[in-house]
Amino acid sequence: MQLAAGREARAKLADAAAWRAYGAGLRRKFTASLGSMGFQAERGPVRARTVGRKDCGAFAIENVVFDSLPGWSVNATVWTPDPRRWAPPWRVIITPVGHNGKYNPSEQFPPQVFAANGFLAVSFDPPGFGEKAPGNDHFIDGVRCYLGGHNPLGFFLADVCRAIDYAAGRADTDLRGGVAVTGVSGGGFSSIGAAIVDPRVSVIGPSCFGLPDEDHPVRNGYAGCPETQWLGRFADGLGLEELLIAARFVPTLLMTGRHDSIITVASMRRLACGVKDAYRGAGLGERLALLVDDCGHAYTVAQAGAFVRWVRRWWNLSPRAPVQTVRGGPRLLKMEELQCRPAPGLTMARFAAADARRRPGSKNRAELMKLARLDDMRPLRAVRGEPANLWTHELTELSLRDGTDWELPATQVRRLAAKGPEQVLIYFDARGRWSALHQWGWLNRAVEFFAPSQRNLAAISVDLPGWGDTRPTPSPFDVVGWGGVDRGLAYLSAATGFSLMARRLHDAVRVLRHVRAGRPKRRVFLGGHGLGANIAALAAWLDGPVGGLVLTEPLVAFAELATAPKVAWPHDAYFPGILKIADFPETLRLARTPAIVVGPRDATMGLASRRLFENIPRCKVVPSALNAVSETTLVHWLHARLK
C-alpha cells in the first residue's frame, strides 16, 4: 500500500513544475531521515593528511585520510590523470565502493579508466570493509542504530559528500559544473543518495544497485541492508523509483549486468521505465538512460567507458571523442598500495553504544502509544476450534482476528467445573505458544493441570507476529551469511514505519483488551518468554494495571544490543526508537505492578546481572535460568497473587 501510494501520487502530476515540486518533497523527507546523525552535505574545508603517492604511468594515486564525521575517517585513494596528457584542472568523479573493499576489479578498474580520460577519481572503503571493517559491519553494527531511531545510511553518504568537499579544496580540480558520482551495488545506492542531498552532484551512474521494491526485498524475502531500509522509508513514500526522482533529475545512466542473478534485466527495465516517465514529466526525458552490460554483478571497464561518454555529454566535453584506454590495460594494484592506515576512531558500533549510554529516554507513555499505533487499533474477535476436554481442563485452539487477513493463533487452557471466579494469564512466548505447554511445560503447572484446586487460573498463550505458527518460511536468500527471516522482517518492517517489535506490542495490547472485554472485572496477569517477556512488560505499562507480570528469560535491556561487542539475539530484537522512550528495567518501574523476572539474559544470551533491577518496587528477580527449581519459585509466586 505504501509503495502503491507513490504511483497514485505520480499519476496526478500534470506538468513539469508539479514533477519538480514532487521531487523536492521527496528530497525533504529523505534528508530529514539523516538529521539525527548530525549529517551535513557540505561541511567546508577538509583537513586531509597525505600518507602515500605512487606514479603508475597512465595515472597516479595518492592515499589521503580525512574525517567525514567527527572521528569517522575516510581512507581515500585519489586517482589522478597523467598531467603531461591531461593538463589540470581536472573534473571530478567520486566512486563510492559498494559492499566490498576498494581493492577489487570493480573498484579499481573504473577509476583507472576515468583517470586515463582526464578525470580525477576518488574511491574509499565503505563501512564494514577493508580498513573500515572493525566495528562497522553494516548488518551487525548498522542495525544497532535502529534502537536510537537513526539512519545508518548517514555514515555512507557522509563519506561521499566529504570526498566532494576534499576534491573541491584541491588546486588541480574544477567543480564549476559539479561532480559525477558512480558506483556498483551499495556504491550505486550511495550515488543516488548523494545526488539527493548534495546539489554539487550533477551526473550519476548507479550500477547493479537495486530493483523495484515490490520485487526486492518485499516479495523475494531478501534480508537487504539496514542502511537501505531505514526507519519509515516506505512510510515516507521513498521507494527506489521515488529516490531516483528525488535525485534532482540529474543526468542518470542506470547500468546493470545481463547475468546478474538478482538484479535482473527485466526488473531493471521495469524500474527504468517508471523513472523515465518521471523524467519525461519533468521535461527532461533525455537525461535518463539504461545500459545493459554483458556481465554479472560488477562494474566493468565497459561500464566505465560508457560513463565517461555520459559525463562528457552533459559536461560538454567532446562527447564524441573516443574513450581512452589505460596503457597496458587496467591492472590490479596490491592491497597495501591503496592502504591509508587511518587511526582508530568513531565506528558504527561506538556511535550506537555512546548514543545508548547517554540517552535517558523520555519515559513518555504517549510516545510509546504512538510508536505502537494504539490510536489505530481494530478490536479482535476469537474464532474457536473444537474444545478438547482433558481430565481437569479444557484446551481450545483460537484464531484471534480483526476482520482483515491478520491472524494471531492462540491456545487457551481453562479449568472444567470451576468454582471460583476465573483469572487469566496471557502469555507471549517468542519460541512459539506451545513451548511452555508442551510435555508438562510450566504453564500446565501454573493452571494446576490434573490437580484439584480452589484457584481458577486460565492461560492463553498467543503467537505474536513472527513467532510460532506466524514465523515465515526461510527464503532461498537465507543461505548467505547476512540472510535470515529475523533480519528480513526486522529491516522491512522498520522501513514501513511500523517495526515488527512495535507490531508485537500493538497486538499484545489488543489481546489484553480482548480478554478484558468479555469480563471487564476479570483479573488478568501478563507474561512472556524471551522477547515476549519484554513485550508483556511494555503492554502492562501501556494498558495496565494488571495483577502481575510473569517474565521468563527476557532481554535484560535493549541498550545491551547497542553496547555489547557481540549480540546473540535475532535482529528483530532491535526495537526501532525504543531507547528514545524507555528501556526494559524502566518499563517495569513505570508499569507499577508486581513482577517476577526469571533468568534475565544479556546480549550474548548469557545470564545477566540483577543489578539493573535494583530499586524497582515489587520486582522479584530469580537470577537462574528457567529450570525445575526456578519454575517452582515462579509458580508459587504467581499462586500467591491469585485472589
TAWO-V652503 format. One record per run of one state. SS is the DSSP state (A for helix, B for strand, O for the rest). FROM is the first residue (numbers start at 1). LEN is the number of residues. If there is no record, write none. Layout:
ss=SS from=FROM len=LEN
ss=SS from=FROM len=LEN
//
This chain:
ss=O from=1 len=1
ss=A from=2 len=10
ss=O from=12 len=4
ss=A from=16 len=17
ss=O from=33 len=2
ss=A from=35 len=3
ss=O from=38 len=11
ss=B from=49 len=7
ss=O from=56 len=3
ss=B from=59 len=11
ss=O from=70 len=2
ss=B from=72 len=10
ss=O from=82 len=8
ss=B from=90 len=7
ss=O from=97 len=8
ss=A from=105 len=12
ss=O from=117 len=2
ss=B from=119 len=6
ss=O from=125 len=5
ss=A from=130 len=3
ss=O from=133 len=10
ss=A from=143 len=6
ss=O from=149 len=4
ss=A from=153 len=16
ss=O from=169 len=4
ss=B from=173 len=1
ss=O from=174 len=5
ss=B from=179 len=6
ss=O from=185 len=1
ss=A from=186 len=12
ss=O from=198 len=3
ss=B from=201 len=7
ss=O from=208 len=6
ss=A from=214 len=6
ss=O from=220 len=6
ss=A from=226 len=3
ss=O from=229 len=11
ss=A from=240 len=7
ss=O from=247 len=4
ss=B from=251 len=7
ss=O from=258 len=7
ss=A from=265 len=17
ss=O from=282 len=3
ss=A from=285 len=3
ss=B from=288 len=6
ss=O from=294 len=7
ss=A from=301 len=15
ss=O from=316 len=19
ss=A from=335 len=4
ss=O from=339 len=9
ss=A from=348 len=11
ss=O from=359 len=6
ss=A from=365 len=7
ss=O from=372 len=9
ss=B from=381 len=4
ss=O from=385 len=3
ss=B from=388 len=3
ss=O from=391 len=2
ss=B from=393 len=9
ss=O from=402 len=5
ss=B from=407 len=9
ss=O from=416 len=7
ss=B from=423 len=7
ss=O from=430 len=12
ss=A from=442 len=5
ss=O from=447 len=10
ss=B from=457 len=6
ss=O from=463 len=5
ss=A from=468 len=3
ss=O from=471 len=5
ss=A from=476 len=4
ss=O from=480 len=5
ss=A from=485 len=12
ss=O from=497 len=3
ss=A from=500 len=19
ss=O from=519 len=5
ss=B from=524 len=6
ss=O from=530 len=1
ss=A from=531 len=13
ss=O from=544 len=5
ss=B from=549 len=4
ss=O from=553 len=2
ss=B from=555 len=1
ss=O from=556 len=3
ss=A from=559 len=5
ss=O from=564 len=7
ss=A from=571 len=3
ss=O from=574 len=4
ss=A from=578 len=3
ss=O from=581 len=3
ss=A from=584 len=8
ss=O from=592 len=3
ss=B from=595 len=4
ss=O from=599 len=2
ss=B from=601 len=1
ss=O from=602 len=5
ss=B from=607 len=1
ss=O from=608 len=2
ss=A from=610 len=4
ss=O from=614 len=5
ss=B from=619 len=4
ss=O from=623 len=5
ss=A from=628 len=13
ss=O from=641 len=3
//
